[in-house]
C-alpha cells in the first residue's frame, strides 16, 4: 500500500467486484478474460 500511496506503483484496475462475486472474478482471471487487474471490494 505505501508504494501505491506514493505513486511508485500505479496498478491498472479494469474491473471491481463485490466480495460476494469473488468466484466469478476468479474464473475471469483463470480464463484470461481480463485486460488489467481485478479488485475485490469488501465492506463491513
N, C-alpha and C positions, 0 to 999 in steps of 0.2 A: 504494500500500500504506500509506503513512503516514496518509492520510485514513481508511482503513478501521480501522487500528490505533487512531486517536484517536476513532473512532466518529462522525466528521464525516459519513461516508457509510456507510450500512448496506444493502448490496445484498440483494435478496430472491432468494436462490438456491433454486429449486424442484427442480432435478434435478442429479445429478452423473453423469458418465460417465468410464470409464477412457479413457485416450488412444487405445487401440485401437478404440474405438467413436466416435471423433470424426466420421466421416462420417454416422453416424446422428444424432448431436446436431445437426450442421449441417443435415440435412434437416428436423429438427423446427423449427429456427429459421426456415429458409426457408419452411416450410409454416405458420408462425404457430401452431404447436401447443404453445406454452408459455405459462405464466402469468407467470413471472418470468425470472430469469437461469439459464443453464446453466453448470456448471463442468466443465472437463476436468481430470481427475486424472492427473498424470504422476509415475511412480515410477522410481527408478534401478535 
